[in-house]
Amino acid sequence: MRIQDKPLYSRPCEKFEKYGEGALTDIELLAILIRSGTKDSNAEEVAASILTMHEKEPSLISLYQTTFEELYRIKGIGKVKALQILALLELCRRITRQKHTYSLKVSSPKTISDYFMEDMRHLKEENFVVILLDAKCKMLGHKVISTGSLTASIVHPREVYKVAVQKSAHSIIVVHNHPSGDPAPSKEDIQITKRLKEAGNMMGIPLLDHIIIGDGSYISLKEENTI
């Protein structure tokens, strides 16, 4: 059934206008962005196919995991629509980051988890990030040091503290994700943490914590008494 053939009260745009965005399902909201479907599928059906690409039930998590190539292959999603959808996702990420960045003071591991969780929980590779802090534990910035399976040779203290020195950081925190969704630290994670802590002590830029991001959960190696 074409969307224009549905009753007015059940069409996404009309429903939005009458009841507000909160009354729409994820599929209906995405359908508004998609605007039109194909000869065989309306916009809502195209939206549903995107939201179930990586999940059994329609889920926004599936949208976060979808690549440009996957979107482009879906009938009804051309190059422009694929770029628009991915641009919207990136804007959402940036809004979340900016809300947390303005005068963000790192008071607990949860502060870091809240800031990085949505960006890192769905990544398919491990990303290792250094967070730079001033003397009042406010974030000066952060930088991805490596991408891929973490090893002591890839995550070298030299690369981490090079960034810290350039930005005149008073201290640092490092964070990385586990694509498996389980934030439990590996032996390699613990070894890397100890090397970074030793290097920080020598340089006078202490490592305050190493936080591992899972799927909706995290572990602080400071709270685990590893640091």
VENGIMO-V724872 format. One record per backbone hydrogen bond with DSSP energy under -1.0 kcal/mol. NH is the residue of the N-H (numbers start at 1). CO is the residue of the C=O. If there is no record, write none. Layout:
NH;CO
NH;CO
This chain:
5;2
6;3
10;7
11;8
15;11
16;12
17;13
18;14
19;15
20;16
23;20
24;21
29;25
30;26
31;27
32;28
33;29
34;30
35;31
36;34
38;41
46;42
47;43
48;44
49;45
50;46
51;47
53;50
59;51
64;60
65;61
71;67
72;68
73;69
74;71
77;74
82;78
83;79
84;80
85;81
86;82
87;83
88;84
89;85
90;86
91;87
92;88
93;89
94;90
95;91
96;92
97;93
98;94
99;95
100;96
101;97
102;98
104;101
106;137
107;105
113;109
114;110
115;111
116;112
117;113
120;116
121;117
123;120
128;146
129;175
130;143
131;173
132;141
133;171
134;138
137;134
139;104
140;132
141;132
143;130
145;128
146;128
148;126
155;151
156;154
160;156
161;157
162;158
163;159
164;160
165;161
166;162
167;163
168;165
169;164
170;133
171;133
172;206
173;131
174;209
175;129
176;211
178;213
181;178
190;186
191;187
192;188
193;189
194;190
195;191
196;192
197;193
198;194
199;195
200;196
201;197
202;198
203;199
204;200
205;200
208;172
211;174
212;219
213;176
214;217
215;181
216;214
219;212
221;210
224;220
225;222
226;221
227;221
